[in-house]
Amino acid sequence: MNNCAIIEIRPGTGGEEAKIWANDLLRMYTRLANRRNWKVILIDEGVIKISGPGAFDLLKFEAGVHRVQRIPQTERRGRVHTSTATVAVLPEIPANQILIRPEECEWEFYRASSQGGQNVQKVSSAVRLRHKPSGLVVTAQAQRFQEQNRADALNILRGKLWEQEELRKEATIAGYRSVIGQGKRAEKIRTYNFPQNRITDHRINKSWGNLDAIIDGALDKIIESLRFCESA
């Protein structure tokens, strides 16, 4: 059982509304964690770490593209817009499970933005890590001290390297595809339709109402349905 999940949410298509939607999803997972008395730590913009009993095993089903259909606050004509955000869910991998050599890392340090991004700290505590063999780049800036942000960046990098290896393994298994998919970032997994007050998970072709409550963190029924389909 993996008790830590690193959730990374990035805006997709939809411009400014996609950025708002990505923030809404981040808040949804934070509220889900609060409901379960799990610990939430902000690592970077759009990146949080959730710690609690079985956190990754439950949240791994959230990986993929989340589509929203609603009228944005900036829409003057009342038209429904479609926007997307991509959710990645990574486990926290022990340092002895995936070895990252110092010579493989290229570090950059800079001043972290404070809340709202209007001011900067006086010291360069934020970090940007480039992993030369894979080309992966990760950042971390939420912690007060540089060493803490370095540790967070390495945690994210190990999770991403684990994800890459898992996808390579799956690619070697001909015809393999589970009912809930592979959690690929390009896979559209769910649609949140606000005008119809309905959320649909496309992997299991099932819908639920009471969308406001779900956005407020009440994801239990959806997660349990996905767990049941995986075990069936």
N, C-alpha and C positions, 0 to 999 in steps of 0.2 A: 504494500500500500504506500503510495507516494503522497506525502502530506503537504507538499508545496507545489503551487502552480504559478508560473510567471505568465501573465496575460499581457499581450502587446496588441493594441488596437490602432489601426491606421485608416484615415479617410480614404474612400474609393471615389467612384464617380459621383458627381453632384455638387462640386464646388463648395461654397460656404456651408450649405446645408449638410454636406457629407461630414464636414468637421464637427458640426453640432451633433450629428448622429453618432459619431465616434465617441464624443464626450458623454452622450446619453448612455451608450453601451458600457462605458467605463463606470459610470455611476450605478448602472444596473447590477454589475458584478460586485461592486463595492457594497451595495445594499444587500445583495444575496449573502455575502460574507458576514455582514453585520447581523443578519437574521440568524445565522448559524453560529454566531460567536467566534468566527474565525478572525485571524489577524490580517490586516491589510497594510502594506507598506508601499508608498509611492517610490518608484525607482527613477523614472524619467517621464517626460511628457508622453502620455498614452501608454505607459507601462507600469503595472503594479504587480506585487508579489502577494499571493494569498496563501496563508498557512493555517491548516486545520486538519482534523482527521479525514483522510481520503480526499483531500481537496483536488488533487490532479485527476484522480480516477473519476470524479464527478464532473469536473469542468472541461475535461479533454473533448467532450462532445460539442463544445462551443466553437471549436476551430473551424474557420471557413468564412465565406462571405455572407454578411447579414444585410438584407435589403429592406429599406423602409419606404412606404408609400404614405405620404401625408402632405398637408398644406403647410409650407414653411411660414414662419412668422414674417418673413420679408416679402411674401407673395401677396400682391395687392389685388389680384383678380380672382383669388380663391381657387387657383388651379392646384391639382394634386401633382406633386413632384416625386420622382423616384431617385433615391440616393443609396449608396452602399458604403459599408465599412468592412475591413478585413480584420478578423480576430485570429491571433496565433496563441496557442496554449502550450507552454513548454514546462517540462518537469524540472525540478532542481536536481542536477546531476552531481554526485560527489566528485571531488577533484581527482580521486584515485581511479575513477571509472573512465574518464576522458582526459588524457594527458595533453596539456597545452604547454609547450616549451616556451621559455622567455624569449628566445630568438625568433619565434614565430609571431610575436606581438609587436605592434607599432602603436605607441601610446601618444595621445595628445591631451593637453590639459588646458582648460579655459574657465572663465568665470561663469558660474551658474546663474541663470535667471532666477529672481525671487518670484513670489506669487504675483501673477499678473504679468510677469515679464518686463516690468517697468524699471526695475533697479537690478544691479548686479552685486554679488558679494565682493569683498575686497581681496579675496584670495582665489586662486585658480583651483577650485575643488572639483569641478566637473571633469569627466574623462570621456575621451573617445578612443575606442580600441579597434584597431584594424588587425584581423587575423590573416596574415600573408598567404598561407597555403589555400585557404578557402575563399578569400576575398570578402568575408563577412565583416561588417562594421556595426558596432553597437556603442551606445552612449549611456551614461548614467550620471545624474546630477542632483538627485533629491537629498542625498545624505550630506551632513554638515562637513565631514572630513573626506579628503581625497582618498585615503586608504579604504574607507567604506564604499565609496563609489567605484573604486578599482575592483573590489570584491564583487559588487553587484554586476559590473560589466562582465567579469569572468563567468559568473553564474549564468548570465543571459547567453554568452557565447557557447558555453558547454551545452545549454539547452538547444541552441540552434544547430550545433554540430550533431547532437543526438537526433534531432528532427531530420536532418539531411540523411543520416545513416538509415533511419527507419524507412524513409521514402525509397532509398536505394534497395533495401531489402524487399520491400513490397513490389518494386518493379521487376524483381527476379522471379516472383511467383506468378506464373502465367494465369491470367484470367481471374486473379484474386480480387474481390471487392466485397466488403461487408455491406450489410443493409444500411449502415449509417455512414458509409463512405470512408475516406481515408483522412479526413481533416485537412485536405489540401487547401492552401490559401485561396486558390482560384475557384473552389467549389462553392456554388451558391447553396447554402444550407437552409436558409430561413427567410421568410418575408413577414414583416410587421406592417399590416394594413390598418392604418388608423381610421379612415372613413368607415370601414366595415367592422372596426373593433375586433380584429381577428389576427392571430399569429399562426402561421403555417410552417411546419417543418417538412421540407421537401424530401428528406431522406426516408421518412416513414409515412409520408402523405397523411399527416394528421394535423388538425387545427384546434385552437383553443380561443375562447373569448376572454373578456376582462383584461384587455391589453394594458391598461394603466397599472393594474396590480403587478403584472409580469414585469413591466419596465421598472417598477418599484422594487424588484428583487424576488418576486414570487415565482421562481422558475422550477420549483420542486416537481410539479406534475410533468413538465416537459423533460427534465433530466431523468426522472424515473422511467418514462416511456422509452427513452433512448437506451437506458441501461437494460431494460427488459428485452428490447429488440436485439441488442448486442449478445445477450446471453441465450436468446432463443435458438 
